[in-house]
């Protein structure tokens, strides 16, 4: 009765027989959350902020990203893992730090 479909970083559930909505403009939710489409993946605002920082400063550490976007290191680490899993970024370990690089081109906003 219910089917699931992968949508970038998310798994969405729909009634069987329903046409799965596709939107190039991203999705908007009642609580004001906005998502963006990057390379066939939907990313949240914080993930988009991380991608924007990486486009401006490739090779930056997660701590520096957290300082630049005003989030905790744990939150940034979680989103970095999700972006790496979706193959939108590459993460290289250098000693105790991780250096992050874009793996795809992101559109200018």
C-alpha positions in Angstrom: 0.0 0.0 0.0 3.0 2.3 0.6 6.1 2.5 -1.6 9.4 4.2 -0.7 11.8 6.0 -3.0 15.3 7.3 -2.5 15.5 11.1 -3.1 19.1 12.2 -2.8 19.8 12.2 0.9 16.3 11.4 1.9 13.9 8.4 1.7 10.4 9.4 0.9 7.2 7.4 1.3 4.2 7.6 -1.0 0.9 5.7 -1.5 1.1 3.0 -4.2 -0.1 4.3 -7.5 0.8 8.0 -6.7 3.0 9.8 -9.1 6.2 10.7 -7.3 6.6 14.5 -7.4 9.8 15.9 -9.0 10.8 19.5 -8.5 14.0 21.3 -9.8 13.3 24.2 -7.5 13.6 22.2 -4.3 10.9 21.5 -1.8 9.2 23.8 0.7 7.7 22.5 3.9 4.9 24.0 6.1 7.5 24.7 8.9 9.5 26.9 6.5 12.2 24.4 5.7 13.6 24.7 2.2 15.7 22.2 0.3 17.9 22.6 -2.7 18.6 20.3 -5.6 22.3 19.7 -6.2 23.4 16.9 -8.7 20.1 15.0 -8.3 20.2 15.2 -4.5 18.1 17.3 -2.3 20.1 19.1 0.4 19.0 21.1 3.4 19.8 24.8 4.0 22.7 23.9 6.4 24.1 21.4 3.8 23.8 24.1 1.2 25.7 26.5 3.5 28.4 23.9 3.9 28.7 23.4 0.1 28.9 27.2 -0.4 31.7 27.5 2.2 33.6 24.6 0.5 33.2 26.3 -2.9 34.9 29.4 -1.5 37.5 27.6 0.6 38.4 24.1 -0.6 40.4 22.0 1.9 38.8 23.7 4.9 38.5 21.7 8.1 35.2 20.8 9.8 36.0 23.1 12.7 36.5 26.0 10.4 33.2 25.2 8.6 31.4 25.2 11.9 32.9 28.5 12.9 32.0 30.1 9.5 28.3 28.9 9.5 27.7 29.3 13.2 26.8 25.7 14.0 28.3 23.2 16.4 31.1 20.8 15.2 28.8 17.8 15.9 26.1 19.2 13.6 28.6 20.0 10.9 30.2 16.5 11.3 26.8 14.9 10.8 26.0 16.9 7.6 29.5 16.3 6.3 29.0 12.6 6.6 25.7 12.8 4.8 27.1 14.9 2.0 30.1 12.5 1.6 27.7 9.5 1.5 25.8 11.2 -1.3 29.2 11.8 -3.1 28.7 15.6 -3.1 31.9 16.2 -1.2 35.2 14.4 -0.6 36.8 14.1 2.8 40.5 13.6 3.4 42.0 12.8 6.8 45.2 14.7 7.6 46.4 13.8 11.0 43.6 14.5 13.4 41.8 16.9 11.1 39.6 16.2 8.1 39.9 18.4 5.0 36.8 18.8 2.9 36.5 19.3 -0.9 33.6 19.7 -3.3 33.0 16.7 -5.6 30.4 18.4 -7.7 29.8 21.9 -9.1 27.2 23.9 -7.2 25.1 26.6 -8.9 25.8 30.2 -7.8 23.1 31.5 -5.6 
